[in-house]
């Protein structure tokens, strides 16, 4: 879907996808202000030149990448974009993790499943209309070339009256910090890895240091990899 002209000349778009029998009523309620829209795009909308990529190219990372995880170009609309008839502001809760920059050992990060990193955001409705908001937390690995450009790690949903505030807790666990290699081994990578937490315009950082720590492996993938290596050695 490439609609650059609309992007440049139309102030807003209502995307209903497949709304069903009552879709017309739902769209009318949004257009006439009976309902305040609060949806988020579940896809990336690419520009027209994205079609130059081969239809048979299934690589997520090569040739500019694809999906919000790996696409490096300028999307018309990003995964998670959305508009509302009201406005919201985000702030890190005072004294919370978002205001610090911890450095954590990889052997400790494995235990985040029981005690995850928690980022607390204060959301305030600063507009004149009640509305809902989905608070999306993205994680970016700054210095790991094999990691996604950014990845959704958690989200929270609030509905606020004008002037009302609420707190949303977003947690980072070991799964969000791990990468799976070509052998099917999922691990938290060692070294000194810098991560950036993104929530709206908010930014925070933390570091993971130490050795690689394996979370789990896929035996079938490992056996397949070992068989390939043996075949190479024989030839």
Buried (B, 14 or more C-beta within 10 A) or exposed (E): EBBEEEEEEEEEEEBEEEEEEEEEEBBEBBEEEEBBBBBBBEBBBBBEEBEEBEEEEEEEBEEBBBEBBBBEEEBBBBBBBBEBBBBBEBBBBEEBBBEEEEEBBBEEBBEBEEEBBBBBBBBBBEBEEBBBBBBBBBBBBEEBEEBBBBBBBBBBEBEBEBEEBBEBBBBBBBEBBBBBBEBBBBBBBBBEBBBBBBBBEBEBBBBBBBEEBEBEBBEEBBEBBEEEEEEEEEE
